[in-house]
Amino acid sequence: MDPATLTAVAAVVSAGAGIAGGIAQNNARKAEAAQYEEQRENARVAALQDEVQRREQLQRVLGTQQAIRAGRGMDLYSGSAKALTKETRRQAERDILTAQVNYLSQQRKFGLGASSARAAGTGALLSGAGKAVGSLGGVDWKAVKREWS
């Protein structure tokens, strides 16, 4: 085989390797993006579960407060009882809101991670294609054609 043909064969092999490498990296980035999406969904579910638990806890606290007032013979609907109930609810709602903001931040972080991974996968495919074109572009195809004609 003449040098031009050997160069062409090497270029084709190199081009195939570049494309295969890009595909492999893209697949790895897709898996990474899927993992981020799963974490994002887990954060969403955790936020919902946390809110339910906090609201259940609020109801238990309010029930306990009411039972204590009733046990002491206090008016359940007095101004101070209402004020205590209102303050307890306000604090619980503030805690729930803070937890929701934290979970939304987590979801956003995981969403950005997934987007970044997908973009890196696309970049890997383009890089592999670029390497393939670069490998094939350095071949003297006219010399190869002459050799095989």
N, C-alpha and C positions, 0 to 999 in steps of 0.2 A: 504494500500500500504506500502511496506517495505521501509526502508530508502534508499536503493540502487536505487530503482525505482524512488523515489521522487527526489533523486539527479540527476538521468538521465533526468527526465522531466525538472527539473530546468536548467540543462545544455543545453538541446535542445532549450528551450525558450531563454536562454541567447545567444546561438549561433545564433539563428534567429534574435535577437535584434542587435547583432554585425554586422551581414551581412546587415540588413535593415539600420542601421546607416551608414555603409560604402557606401551603394547605395545612400542614401539621401545626404550625403556629396559630393559624386561624381557628382550627378546631380546639386547641388548648384555650384560646381566648374566649371562644364560645362557651366552653365548660366553666371558665371563670365567671363569665357574665351570668350564666345560669345559677351559679352558687351565690352571687350577689343578689340576684332576684329572689332566691329562696330566703336569704337572710332578710331581705326587705319585707317579704310576706310574713316571716316569723315575727318581725318587729311590729307589724300591723296587728297580728293576732295577739301578741303579748300586750299591746296597748289596750285592746278591747277587753282582754281578760283582767288586766290591772284595773281598768275603770270599773268593771263589774264588782271586783273584790273591794275596791275602795267605797263604792256605793253601799255594798252590803255591810261593810264595817261601819259606815255612817249610820245606817239604820239600827245597828246593834248599839252603838253609842247613844243615839237618841232614845232608844228604848230603855237603856240602862238609866239614863238621866231621868226619864219620866218615872221609872219604877222607884228610883231613890226619892224623888219629890213626893210621889204618892205614898211611899212607906213612911215618910216623915209627916204626912198629913198636910203637905203644902198644896196650894192651889196650882193645878197643872196649867192653868191659862193666865196666870198672873203676868205682870209686866216683866219681872226678872226671869221667869221661866221662858217666856217668849224670847227675851233677849239672849239668853243662854243657848236656846235652840237655834236662833238665827245666827249667832256667832259660830256655833259648831258647824252648821251647814256652810257658812261662808269659808271657814278654814278648810273644810273638806273639799269644796268646789275649787278653791285655789290650789290645793294639792293635786287634784285631778287634772286641772288645767296645766300645771307645771309638768306633770308626768306626760300628758299628751304632747306638749311642745318638745319634750325630750325624745319621745318616740318618733315624732315627725322628723326631727333632726336626724335620727338614726336611719329612718326610711330614705331620706334625701341622700344621705351619705352612701347608702347601699345602691340607690338608683344611679348616682353619679359613678360609682365604681363599675356598675354593669355597663353603662354607656362608654366609659373609658376602655373597658376590656373589649367591647365590640369594635370600637374605633381602632384599637391596636391590632385586632384580628384582620380588619380590612387593610390596615397599613402593611401587615405581614404579607397578605396576598399580593398587594401591589408591589411590594419590595421583591417578592419572589418572581413576579412577572418581569420586573425591571432587570433582575439578574439574568433571567432567561434571554431577554432581548439583547442585553449586553454581551452575553456569551456568544450568541448566534451572529451578532453584528460584526464580530472580529474575524469572521471566516471569509476567505477568498472563494466565494461560491462559483465564480467563473472557472477557477483552476480545478475545482472539484468536478464541475460539469465536463471540462475538457478531459479529465482523467477517466471519467465513466462513459464518455461518448465513443 
